[in-house]
Amino acid sequence: MKFHTGWLAWLGALLAGAASAQAPTFPRPAELEPDIAFWTRVYTEIDTKSGFIHDSRNLGVIYRVVRFDEGESLRSRNRELRSVYEELREILGRLASGKRDGLSEAERRVLEAWPPDVTNVELRAATERLRFQLGQSDRFRSGLIRAGTWKPYIEAVLERRGLPRELVALPHVESSFDPTAYSKVGAAGMWQFTRSTGLRYMRIDHIVDERRDPYFSTVAAARLLESNYGVLQSWPLALTAYNHGVSGMRRAVQQQRTDAIEVILRNYDGRTFGFASRNFYVAFLAAVDVDANAEKYFGALTPNPSANMLTVELPDFVGIEALEAALGIDRRELRHWNPALLESVWSGDKFVPKGFELRLPATSGADPAVRLAAIPAAARYTAQMPDIFHRVGRGETISEIAARYGVSMTSLVELNGLRSRNFIRAGQVLRLPGNGATAPVTLAQLDGDPDVSTYVVRAGDSVGRIAQMFSVDETVLLANNGISDRNRIYVGQKVRVRGPVVVEPEPSAAIVAAVEEEPIRAEDVVQAEAVTASSVTVADAADMRSRLEEQRLLAAEAALATVMESGVDAGFEAPAAESGADDLDALLPEENVLASEQADLAADPSDYLVAADDSIEVQALETLGHYADWLNIRTQRLRDINQMPFGQAVVIGRRLKLDLTNVDAATFEQRRQAYQQHTQEAFFLAYQITDTLEHVVRPGESLWVLAQRRYRVPVWLVRQFNPDLNLDQVHPGTVVKFPALRLVADADTPTQASN
């Protein structure tokens, strides 16, 4: 029988397509089944008063179940674990020397934990891979009950965004569905977002932290997972990237030359690919199984009912007392429904922001919008209570400062992200809750006189803030007042805020301002060696920073200094060693261990590590001057070893050789990542990602023009959404992803969450 080659090609394509269509979204290779079984046991067999001592790379090897006495102290538990570790190391050492006869009962149990063909070499290596895993069954059971409140909403969000429904089980791994969860590295909420990643999709500042709200953070998690999949095109990799970061998983794929999850989890040995990252996917698969078969493992359960609530958008800035009176709801109940609002709001030091999506029990009675409208004009404000700053003097304490300004210590500690009320230093600049020293304008003050059409500029005002205060477009405000330079207004100046519209605002005024200059080439974006951290976002940075008041700049600089000086609490803590033998916290974790390694730049796919040949890939926002500073060398030295003539710029995506004479690779990487983290955070304080748009490049189109003038997105962010794209060689037909951005109001004004 003869077949035409075209027919064979068609048949091959058809079969390949059928196989692809049948491929599971979350594959379970046989090699991973022992790992899945291990986490199933952790989630269902042992609770937080017990745990497994096991091999950290072969999870099917469990040496012993340790159970602690009720009320036993952490110190006592760790002493007990250390004793067991020493005993097991000695046993493994004897077995590794070849002993197989005359085994004691303890030696026999250890040997039987391994397959019959285990080698002495493997047993010797196992002496350094002892690990303790705390049980989770009580937490998982509680999570199954708590999940009833939010599961319907999570499932609706996943369906709306076309994401796999199995992802509804991910909070079991991250937080046991606990929206109050907070990790040692700063990850917060039910979905355990770090600040750096969360800022891309949510409002996180000293008034509102949307990571703490299950609804805001669910939408953000869906967007992040969608973005991870868009880059990696594999759900096992996208899920692992939720913990390890997109850049880490791209690096794993490149090193292993495959996207097969079982190969990567078994063989990839990245420096930052620790136990948590290696086990995140298999723990997720176990959580999916247990969640789907909860009754099998836990018996009959009654999940909490789904939240019966309604939402209303606040039309003005309002104090918590006025809200309580208007809605007839106690602030404790309001706090329960609105965990995103921070202590400064509940203590009355800050207003509930205008535009905030307030959640209320559906049984709260009359239409809340009607009740809010009835709040007196004298209790509704056009702006947030202003911030105040205090520089700490020698010997001062938090309690003294709080008493001096009449604010709560809890609010003061929370506003400044302090580790405790006992940790401040002389010279530190603290942000204080507003105490009315400069009272905002009330609606009564504006509406009391129908002829009022002007506003007198106060200290700290900006054109952007005044425009937002009176709901007028900036372009109109500038034109009505003949102001040619938006950065030149002065205290006492009378600004016309009402009256006829002189010019029509641009439709895109709410998005990033367009750049009117000629398109910028790739090599021009990051090359100006004089560029500073405050101007790294190119055209966007000038616009963004001009919107920030002097006090906000002071606070940002103070916060940056604090973060750099207190690295561990700021999220720069290195992952614990796998064995955890000398780390008390690693021996006995007090939180879900798999939530503890999430990278600060988890959503950034760029590779910031130094390769084995001491080279790096040039990334956006970086210059030759930056590299020289981080290496403690002169710029000319980098030019010499890379044969770069003076004036030649580094180019995004190309590799550059480093001189690591004065600093090691780890120090360089830490400095580089800290710089990227803070510059990106500065950008995302002003802009948030709302969606991803795809553009098919047409003949004659320039990526630079598209980014700056059509989609109005900085090029460095375009590269993050298209990390493997050569920005200078984009051919017609290429699909380029552009993030859709929303301009976030200044930190003292709200952003409205959207689904």
C-alpha positions in Angstrom: 0.0 0.0 0.0 1.3 3.4 -0.9 0.7 6.7 0.8 1.3 10.2 -0.6 3.8 12.1 1.5 1.4 14.9 1.9 -1.2 12.5 3.3 1.4 11.2 5.8 2.3 14.7 6.8 -1.3 15.5 7.4 -1.9 12.3 9.4 1.2 13.0 11.5 0.0 16.5 12.3 -3.5 15.2 13.1 -2.1 12.6 15.5 0.2 15.1 17.1 -2.7 17.5 17.6 -4.8 14.8 19.1 -2.1 13.9 21.5 -1.6 17.5 22.5 -5.3 17.9 23.0 -5.4 15.0 25.4 -2.3 16.1 27.4 -3.3 16.9 30.9 -3.2 20.5 32.1 -1.4 19.3 35.3 0.6 16.2 34.3 1.5 13.6 37.0 4.6 11.7 35.7 5.1 8.4 37.5 8.5 9.7 38.8 6.6 12.2 40.9 4.0 10.0 42.5 6.1 9.2 45.6 6.4 13.0 46.2 2.7 13.5 45.7 2.0 10.7 48.2 4.4 12.3 50.7 2.5 15.6 50.7 -0.8 13.8 50.8 0.4 12.2 54.0 1.6 15.6 55.4 -1.8 17.1 54.6 -3.9 14.2 56.0 -2.0 12.0 58.4 0.0 14.2 60.8 -0.9 17.5 62.4 1.2 20.4 63.6 2.1 18.6 66.8 4.1 16.0 64.9 6.1 15.5 61.7 8.2 13.3 59.4 12.0 13.1 59.5 12.8 12.2 55.9 15.3 12.5 53.0 15.0 15.9 51.4 15.4 14.6 47.8 13.7 11.2 48.0 10.5 12.0 49.7 9.4 8.4 49.8 12.2 7.8 52.3 10.7 8.5 55.7 12.8 7.5 58.7 10.6 8.4 61.6 7.4 10.1 62.8 8.1 12.4 65.7 5.3 13.4 68.0 5.6 16.2 70.5 4.0 16.5 73.9 1.2 19.0 74.3 2.6 22.4 75.4 6.2 21.3 74.7 8.3 24.4 74.1 10.0 25.2 70.8 13.4 24.9 72.4 12.5 21.4 73.8 11.2 20.3 70.4 14.3 21.3 68.7 16.5 19.6 71.2 14.6 16.4 70.6 14.9 16.7 66.8 18.7 17.3 67.0 19.1 14.2 69.1 17.2 12.2 66.4 19.2 13.8 63.7 22.5 12.7 65.3 21.2 9.2 65.8 20.1 8.9 62.2 23.4 10.3 60.8 25.3 7.7 62.8 23.1 4.9 61.5 23.4 6.1 57.9 27.1 6.4 58.3 27.4 2.7 59.4 25.2 1.5 56.6 27.1 3.6 54.1 30.3 1.8 55.2 28.7 -1.4 54.0 27.2 -2.9 57.1 24.4 -5.2 56.2 24.6 -8.0 58.8 23.8 -8.0 62.5 21.7 -4.9 62.1 20.0 -3.4 65.2 16.2 -2.7 65.0 16.9 1.0 64.4 19.4 0.2 61.6 17.0 -2.2 60.0 14.2 0.4 59.9 16.5 3.0 58.3 17.7 0.5 55.7 14.1 -0.6 54.9 13.1 3.0 54.3 15.2 2.8 51.1 14.7 0.6 48.0 16.6 -2.7 48.1 19.2 -1.6 45.6 20.3 1.5 47.5 24.1 2.1 47.2 26.6 3.0 49.9 27.2 6.2 48.0 23.6 7.2 48.2 23.4 6.4 51.9 26.5 8.5 52.5 24.9 11.4 50.7 21.7 10.9 52.7 23.5 11.8 55.9 23.5 15.5 54.7 19.9 15.4 53.5 17.9 14.9 56.7 14.9 17.1 57.0 11.9 17.6 59.3 8.5 18.3 57.9 5.8 19.6 60.2 2.4 18.0 59.8 -0.4 20.0 58.3 -3.6 17.9 58.7 -5.2 20.2 61.2 -4.4 23.3 59.1 -5.7 21.6 56.0 -8.9 20.6 57.7 -9.4 24.2 58.9 -8.6 25.4 55.4 -11.3 23.2 53.9 -13.8 24.8 56.2 -12.6 28.3 55.7 -12.5 27.8 51.9 -16.3 27.7 51.7 -16.4 31.5 52.2 -14.3 32.3 49.1 -14.3 29.3 46.8 -17.3 30.4 44.7 -15.7 33.8 44.1 -12.3 32.2 43.2 -13.9 29.7 40.8 -15.8 32.6 39.1 -12.6 34.6 38.7 -10.7 31.6 37.3 -13.6 30.8 34.9 -13.8 34.4 33.8 -10.1 34.5 32.9 -10.1 31.1 31.3 -7.8 29.6 33.9 -7.8 25.9 35.1 -10.4 25.3 37.8 -7.8 23.2 39.8 -6.1 26.4 40.8 -8.8 26.9 43.4 -6.7 24.6 45.6 -3.6 26.7 45.5 -4.4 28.6 48.7 -4.3 25.3 50.6 -0.5 25.2 49.8 0.1 28.9 50.4 -1.9 29.7 53.5 -4.5 27.1 54.3 -7.0 29.6 53.1 -6.1 32.0 55.9 -6.3 35.7 54.7 -4.4 36.8 57.8 -1.3 34.7 57.0 2.0 36.5 57.0 5.4 34.9 56.3 8.8 35.8 57.7 9.9 37.1 54.3 7.0 39.5 54.0 4.5 37.5 52.0 0.9 38.4 53.1 -2.6 37.2 52.7 -4.4 34.1 51.5 -2.4 34.0 48.2 0.9 35.0 49.9 2.0 37.9 47.7 5.3 39.6 48.4 5.2 43.4 48.2 7.2 43.6 45.0 4.9 41.2 43.1 1.7 42.4 44.7 2.4 46.0 43.7 2.0 45.1 40.1 -1.7 44.2 40.6 -2.8 45.7 43.9 -2.7 48.8 46.0 -0.1 48.3 48.8 0.8 51.4 50.9 0.4 52.7 54.5 -3.4 53.0 54.2 -4.5 50.1 52.1 -2.9 46.6 51.6 -5.1 44.7 49.2 -3.0 41.5 49.7 -4.9 41.1 52.9 -8.3 41.1 51.1 -9.3 37.6 49.7 -11.2 39.3 46.8 -8.6 41.8 45.6 -5.8 39.3 46.0 -7.7 36.5 44.2 -7.9 38.7 41.1 -4.3 39.6 41.4 -3.3 35.9 41.8 -5.3 35.0 38.7 -3.4 37.7 36.7 0.0 36.6 38.0 -0.7 33.0 37.2 -2.0 34.0 33.7 1.2 36.0 33.2 3.4 33.1 34.3 1.7 30.8 31.9 2.0 33.3 29.1 5.8 33.3 29.5 6.4 29.7 30.3 3.6 28.0 28.3 3.4 25.2 30.9 1.2 25.0 33.9 3.6 22.9 36.0 6.3 25.6 35.3 3.9 28.5 35.8 2.8 27.1 39.2 6.4 26.5 40.3 7.2 30.1 39.2 4.6 31.3 41.7 7.1 30.2 44.3 10.4 30.4 42.6 9.9 33.2 40.1 9.5 33.2 36.3 13.2 34.0 35.8 14.2 30.9 37.8 12.0 28.6 35.8 13.2 30.0 32.5 16.7 29.4 33.7 15.8 25.8 34.7 14.3 25.1 31.3 17.4 26.5 29.5 19.8 24.6 31.7 17.9 21.2 31.4 17.0 21.8 27.8 13.4 20.6 28.5 10.2 21.8 30.0 9.4 18.4 31.4 8.6 19.1 35.1 9.8 15.7 36.3 13.3 16.3 34.8 13.6 19.8 36.2 12.4 18.8 39.7 14.8 15.8 39.8 17.9 17.3 38.1 17.9 21.1 38.2 20.3 22.3 40.9 20.0 26.1 40.8 21.5 28.0 43.7 18.2 29.4 44.8 16.1 26.3 43.9 15.5 25.1 47.4 13.2 22.5 48.9 10.1 24.7 48.8 10.4 25.5 45.1 11.3 21.9 44.2 8.2 20.7 46.0 5.7 23.4 45.2 4.1 21.6 42.2 3.9 18.1 43.8 2.4 19.7 46.9 -0.2 21.4 44.8 -1.1 18.2 43.1 -1.6 16.6 46.5 -3.7 19.6 47.6 -5.9 19.2 44.6 -6.5 15.5 45.4 -7.2 16.1 49.1 -9.5 19.0 48.3 -11.5 16.9 45.8 -11.7 14.0 48.3 -12.0 15.8 51.6 -14.6 13.4 53.0 -12.3 10.4 52.4 -9.5 11.9 54.5 -11.4 14.0 57.1 -14.9 12.6 57.2 -18.0 14.8 56.9 -17.2 18.5 56.9 -19.4 21.6 56.8 -17.6 24.4 54.9 -18.4 27.9 55.9 -21.1 29.4 53.8 -20.1 31.7 51.0 -19.9 35.3 51.9 -23.3 37.1 51.7 -22.1 40.6 51.0 -22.5 43.6 48.9 -20.1 46.3 47.8 -20.4 50.1 47.6 -17.9 52.6 46.3 -17.1 55.5 48.6 -17.8 58.8 46.8 -15.6 60.9 49.2 -12.9 60.5 51.8 -14.7 59.6 55.1 -13.6 59.0 58.6 -14.4 55.6 60.2 -16.7 57.2 62.9 -18.8 58.9 60.2 -19.1 55.5 58.4 -20.1 53.7 61.5 -22.8 56.2 62.2 -24.1 56.4 58.6 -24.2 52.6 58.0 -25.2 51.6 61.5 -22.4 49.0 61.6 -19.8 48.6 64.3 -16.2 49.2 63.2 -15.2 45.7 64.3 -17.7 44.2 61.8 -16.5 46.7 59.1 -13.0 45.6 59.8 -13.9 42.0 59.4 -15.4 42.7 55.9 -12.6 45.1 54.8 -9.2 43.6 55.9 -7.4 45.6 53.2 -7.8 48.8 55.3 -4.9 49.2 57.7 -4.7 50.2 61.3 -4.3 53.9 60.5 -7.9 53.9 59.1 -9.4 52.0 62.1 -7.7 54.2 64.6 -9.1 57.3 62.9 -5.7 58.6 61.9 -6.6 58.3 58.2 -9.8 58.5 56.2 -11.3 55.6 54.3 -10.1 56.5 50.8 -12.4 57.9 48.2 -13.3 55.3 45.6 -12.6 52.4 48.0 -14.8 49.4 47.3 -16.3 48.9 50.7 -17.6 45.5 51.5 -20.7 45.2 53.8 -22.9 42.3 55.0 -25.9 41.9 52.7 -28.1 42.0 55.8 -27.0 45.6 56.7 -30.5 47.0 55.9 -31.2 50.0 53.8 -29.3 50.7 50.5 -25.8 51.6 51.7 -25.3 54.1 48.8 -28.3 56.0 50.1 -26.9 56.0 53.6 -23.5 57.2 52.5 -25.1 60.0 50.6 -26.7 61.1 53.8 -23.3 61.7 55.5 -23.1 65.4 56.2 -20.9 67.4 53.9 -18.8 68.5 56.9 -17.8 64.9 57.5 -16.8 64.2 53.8 -13.4 65.4 52.5 -11.9 66.1 49.2 -8.5 64.6 50.1 -6.8 62.2 52.5 -5.5 63.3 55.9 -2.0 64.5 55.2 1.1 62.6 56.3 3.4 63.9 58.9 7.1 62.9 59.4 9.3 62.8 62.4 13.1 62.2 62.5 14.0 60.0 65.5 16.3 61.6 68.0 18.8 59.8 70.2 17.1 57.8 73.0 13.6 58.3 71.7 11.1 55.5 71.8 8.0 54.6 69.8 5.8 55.2 72.8 7.2 58.7 73.4 6.8 59.6 69.7 3.2 58.2 69.6 2.3 60.2 72.8 3.9 63.4 71.5 1.7 63.3 68.3 -1.3 61.8 69.9 -1.3 58.7 67.6 -1.5 55.0 68.4 1.7 52.9 68.7 0.2 50.1 66.7 -0.6 52.4 63.8 2.9 53.9 64.0 4.6 50.5 63.8 2.4 49.4 60.9 2.8 52.5 58.9 6.6 52.2 58.9 6.8 48.4 58.5 8.8 48.2 61.8 9.8 44.7 63.0 8.6 45.7 66.5 7.8 48.8 68.6 11.3 48.4 70.1 13.3 48.7 66.9 14.0 52.2 65.7 17.2 54.1 65.3 18.4 57.7 65.7 18.1 59.6 62.5 15.4 57.4 61.1 12.5 59.2 59.4 9.1 57.9 60.5 5.8 58.5 58.8 3.2 59.6 61.3 -0.6 59.3 60.9 -2.2 62.6 60.1 -3.3 64.4 63.3 -5.2 67.2 61.8 -2.3 69.7 61.7 -3.2 70.5 58.1 -6.9 69.6 57.8 -8.2 68.6 54.3 -11.0 70.6 52.7 -14.5 69.3 53.4 -17.3 69.3 50.9 -19.1 71.7 53.2 -16.3 74.2 52.8 -16.7 74.0 49.0 -20.4 73.7 48.7 -21.3 76.2 51.4 -20.6 79.1 48.9 -21.8 78.5 45.4 -19.5 81.2 44.1 -16.4 79.3 45.3 -14.4 78.4 42.2 -10.8 78.7 43.3 -8.5 76.8 45.6 -5.5 78.2 47.4 -2.4 76.0 47.0 -1.1 74.5 50.2 2.3 73.1 51.1 2.7 69.6 49.5 0.1 70.2 46.8 0.7 69.3 43.2 -1.3 69.9 40.0 -2.1 66.2 39.9 -3.4 66.2 43.5 -5.5 69.3 43.0 -7.0 67.8 39.9 -7.9 64.6 41.6 -9.3 66.5 44.6 -11.8 68.4 42.5 -12.4 65.7 39.9 -11.1 67.9 37.0 -8.8 66.8 34.3 -5.2 68.1 34.6 -5.2 69.4 31.1 -8.3 71.5 31.8 -6.9 72.7 35.1 -3.6 73.8 33.5 -5.4 75.5 30.6 -8.0 77.3 32.8 -5.2 78.8 34.9 -2.7 79.5 32.1 -0.1 77.2 33.7 2.5 76.1 31.2 4.6 74.1 33.5 2.7 71.6 35.7 5.6 71.6 38.1 5.6 75.3 38.8 2.9 76.2 41.4 3.5 77.9 44.7 2.0 78.0 48.2 -0.8 80.7 48.3 -1.4 80.6 44.6 -5.1 80.8 43.7 -6.1 78.0 41.2 -9.4 78.1 39.4 -11.0 74.7 39.9 -14.4 75.4 38.4 -15.7 77.0 35.3 -16.0 76.3 31.6 -13.9 73.7 30.0 -11.3 75.3 27.8 -9.9 72.3 26.1 -11.0 68.7 25.7 -8.9 66.2 27.7 -7.1 63.5 25.8 -9.1 60.2 26.0 -6.0 58.4 27.4 -5.2 60.9 30.1 -5.8 58.1 32.7 -3.0 56.0 31.3 0.8 56.6 31.1 1.5 60.0 29.4 2.6 59.6 25.8 6.2 60.4 24.8 6.4 63.0 22.1 10.1 62.6 21.2 11.4 60.4 18.4 11.3 56.6 19.2 14.1 55.4 21.4 16.3 52.5 20.2 17.0 49.5 22.5 20.6 50.6 23.0 19.5 54.1 24.0 17.0 53.0 26.6 19.5 51.8 29.3 22.7 53.4 28.1 23.0 56.9 29.5 25.6 56.2 32.2 24.5 59.3 34.1 21.0 57.9 34.6 20.1 57.6 38.3 17.7 55.4 40.3 15.1 58.2 40.3 15.0 58.4 36.5 15.3 54.8 35.4 11.8 54.5 34.0 12.8 56.9 31.2 9.9 59.1 30.1 7.4 57.7 32.6 9.7 58.4 35.6 9.6 62.2 35.0 5.9 62.2 34.8 5.5 59.9 37.8 7.9 61.6 40.1 6.4 65.1 39.3 3.2 63.8 40.9 4.8 63.0 44.2 4.9 65.7 46.9 8.1 66.5 48.7 6.9 64.7 51.8 6.2 61.5 49.9 9.7 61.7 48.4 11.2 62.1 51.9 9.2 59.1 53.2 10.2 57.0 50.2 13.9 57.7 50.7 13.6 56.9 54.4 11.8 53.7 53.7 14.4 52.7 51.1 17.2 53.4 53.7 15.3 51.3 56.2 14.9 48.4 53.8 18.5 48.4 52.8 19.7 48.4 56.4 17.3 45.7 57.6 17.7 43.2 54.8 16.3 40.1 56.4 12.9 41.7 57.2 12.8 43.4 53.9 12.8 40.2 52.0 16.6 39.8 51.2 16.9 36.7 53.5 18.7 33.8 51.7 16.7 30.6 51.5 17.6 28.1 54.3 19.9 25.2 53.5 18.0 22.1 52.5 19.0 19.9 55.4 18.0 22.6 58.0 20.2 20.7 60.5 21.5 23.9 62.1 18.6 26.2 61.6 16.0 26.1 64.4 13.3 27.6 62.2 14.0 25.2 59.4 13.8 22.3 61.8 10.4 23.4 63.2 8.7 25.9 60.9 5.9 27.8 62.3 4.3 28.5 58.9 3.5 26.6 55.8 7.0 25.8 54.6 6.2 26.0 50.9 5.2 29.6 51.2 8.5 30.7 52.6 10.8 30.9 49.5 8.7 33.2 47.2 11.1 35.4 45.3 11.0 39.2 45.7 11.0 39.6 41.9 8.8 36.5 41.3 6.9 38.1 38.4 10.0 39.4 36.6 11.3 36.8 34.1 14.7 38.6 33.6 17.8 36.7 34.6 19.9 38.7 37.1 22.3 35.9 38.0 26.0 35.7 37.1 26.8 32.8 34.7 29.6 30.2 35.3 31.8 32.2 32.9 31.3 35.4 35.0 29.0 37.0 32.4 25.5 38.5 32.7 22.7 39.3 30.3 22.1 43.0 30.1 18.7 43.9 31.4 16.6 47.0 31.1 17.1 49.9 33.6 20.8 49.0 33.8 23.9 50.8 32.6 27.6 50.2 32.5 27.9 52.7 35.4 25.6 50.6 37.5 27.7 47.5 36.9 30.9 49.3 37.8 29.3 50.6 41.0 28.1 47.1 42.1 31.5 45.6 41.3 33.5 48.4 43.0 35.6 49.0 39.8 35.9 51.7 37.2 33.7 51.7 34.1 36.7 51.7 31.9 37.7 48.3 33.3 34.4 46.8 31.9 35.0 48.5 28.6 38.5 47.0 28.4 37.5 43.4 29.2 34.5 43.5 26.8 36.5 45.4 24.1 33.9 48.2 24.0 35.2 51.6 22.7 34.4 54.7 24.7 30.8 55.9 23.9 29.5 52.4 22.9 26.5 51.5 25.0 25.5 48.2 26.5 22.5 46.7 24.7 19.5 44.9 26.3 19.7 41.2 25.8 23.4 41.0 25.1 26.0 39.4 27.4 28.6 41.3 29.3 31.8 39.9 31.0 32.3 41.0 34.6 35.4 41.5 36.7 34.7 39.9 40.1 38.0 40.8 41.7 36.6 43.1 44.3 33.2 41.5 45.0 31.9 38.0 44.6 29.1 36.9 42.3 26.6 36.7 45.2 27.2 40.2 46.3 26.9 41.6 42.8 23.6 39.7 42.3 22.2 41.0 45.6 23.1 44.6 44.7 21.7 44.2 41.2 18.4 42.6 42.4 18.0 45.1 45.2 18.3 47.9 42.6 15.8 46.3 40.2 13.4 45.6 43.0 13.3 49.2 44.3 13.2 50.8 40.8 10.4 48.5 39.8 8.5 49.1 43.0 8.8 52.8 42.4 7.1 52.4 39.1 4.4 50.2 40.4 3.5 52.7 43.1 2.3 54.8 40.2 1.0 52.1 37.7 -0.7 48.8 38.0 -1.2 46.0 35.4 -4.8 45.4 34.6 -4.6 43.0 31.7 -2.5 41.7 28.8 -3.0 42.7 25.2 -1.6 40.9 22.2 -0.5 42.8 19.0 0.5 41.2 15.7 3.3 43.3 14.2 2.6 44.7 10.8 5.1 45.7 8.1 6.8 49.0 8.9 5.8 49.0 12.6 8.4 49.7 15.3 8.2 48.1 18.7 9.5 51.3 20.3 6.8 53.4 18.7 4.1 50.8 19.6 5.3 50.8 23.2 5.6 54.5 23.7 2.8 55.9 21.6 0.1 53.3 21.1 0.2 51.1 24.2 2.1 53.7 26.3 4.1 51.1 28.3 7.8 51.5 29.2 10.0 49.3 27.1 11.5 47.5 30.1 8.1 46.2 31.0 7.3 45.1 27.4 10.5 43.1 27.6 9.4 41.4 30.8 6.2 40.3 29.0 8.2 39.1 26.0 11.5 38.0 27.6 12.8 35.9 24.6 12.0 38.6 22.1 14.8 40.5 20.4 13.4 44.0 20.7 15.5 45.3 17.7 14.5 42.5 15.3 10.7 42.1 15.5 9.4 40.8 12.2 5.9 41.2 10.7 3.6 38.6 12.1 5.3 38.4 15.4 2.8 38.4 18.4 3.9 40.9 21.1 2.3 41.1 24.5 1.7 44.5 26.0 0.6 44.9 29.6 -2.4 47.3 30.0 -1.6 49.8 32.7 -3.8 51.8 35.0 -2.5 55.1 36.5 -2.6 54.8 40.3 -3.5 57.9 42.2 -0.9 59.3 44.7 -0.4 57.2 47.8 -2.9 59.3 49.7 -5.7 58.7 47.2 -7.3 55.4 46.3 -7.2 52.9 43.4 -10.3 51.0 42.5 -10.0 47.3 42.2 -11.4 45.6 39.2 -12.0 42.0 38.3 
